[in-house]
Amino acid sequence: MAKYIRKADIILIIILIIAGIAATVILSGAETSGDHVVVTVNGSRYGSYPLSEDKTIKLDTGNTVRIEGGKVYMKSSTCSGKDCIKRGKISHAPDSIICLPHKVVVEIKGKNNDYDTIAE
């Protein structure tokens, strides 16, 4: 007995393809282009820096944060695991880099113009 593709099967396939494309478009919009970097040390805000300006931020914890080419990364750390360095470069909100041993959080934030430098 031969199997035939019915009209309803084709309509169902088209609906599933459209739903998949729609879900991809919606979910890809959840990550937005970042505007600035917020560095927090031990729960206190250390500084906020524009993502558009290259800068090296040396923290008292032994961590060095580098902003370069619209991306931010942990350049160096004195922690044992170095997971914060392995995280690599980030550039989209709400991405973050976390160094648990030193309680350092580096976050990408969205469009905001409050660039204050609390510490260098």
CORBELLIN-V397946 format. One record per pair of residues at least 12 apart in sequence whose ideal C-beta (glycine too) atoms are under 6 Angstrom apart, sorted by sequence separation. I is the first residue (numbers start at 0). GAP is how many residues later the second one is. D is the distance in whole Angstrom. If there is no record, write none. Layout:
i=I gap=GAP d=D
i=I gap=GAP d=D
//
This chain:
i=35 gap=12 d=6
i=36 gap=12 d=5
i=54 gap=12 d=5
i=63 gap=12 d=4
i=83 gap=13 d=5
i=94 gap=13 d=5
i=35 gap=14 d=5
i=36 gap=14 d=6
i=53 gap=14 d=5
i=62 gap=14 d=5
i=35 gap=15 d=6
i=83 gap=15 d=4
i=92 gap=15 d=5
i=61 gap=16 d=3
i=72 gap=16 d=4
i=92 gap=16 d=6
i=33 gap=17 d=5
i=92 gap=17 d=4
i=70 gap=18 d=4
i=71 gap=18 d=6
i=89 gap=18 d=6
i=50 gap=19 d=6
i=70 gap=20 d=4
i=78 gap=20 d=6
i=69 gap=21 d=6
i=76 gap=22 d=6
i=78 gap=22 d=4
i=73 gap=23 d=5
i=78 gap=23 d=6
i=36 gap=30 d=6
i=36 gap=35 d=5
i=62 gap=36 d=6
i=62 gap=39 d=6
i=60 gap=41 d=4
i=62 gap=41 d=5
i=64 gap=41 d=6
i=60 gap=43 d=6
i=33 gap=57 d=6
i=33 gap=58 d=6
i=33 gap=59 d=5
i=30 gap=61 d=5
i=31 gap=61 d=5
i=41 gap=61 d=5
i=40 gap=63 d=5
i=39 gap=65 d=4
i=49 gap=65 d=5
i=38 gap=67 d=5
i=47 gap=67 d=6
i=47 gap=68 d=6
i=37 gap=69 d=5
i=46 gap=70 d=5
i=37 gap=71 d=5
i=46 gap=71 d=5
i=45 gap=72 d=6
i=46 gap=72 d=6
i=35 gap=73 d=5
i=45 gap=73 d=6
i=33 gap=74 d=4
i=34 gap=75 d=6
i=34 gap=76 d=5
i=34 gap=77 d=6
i=31 gap=78 d=6
//
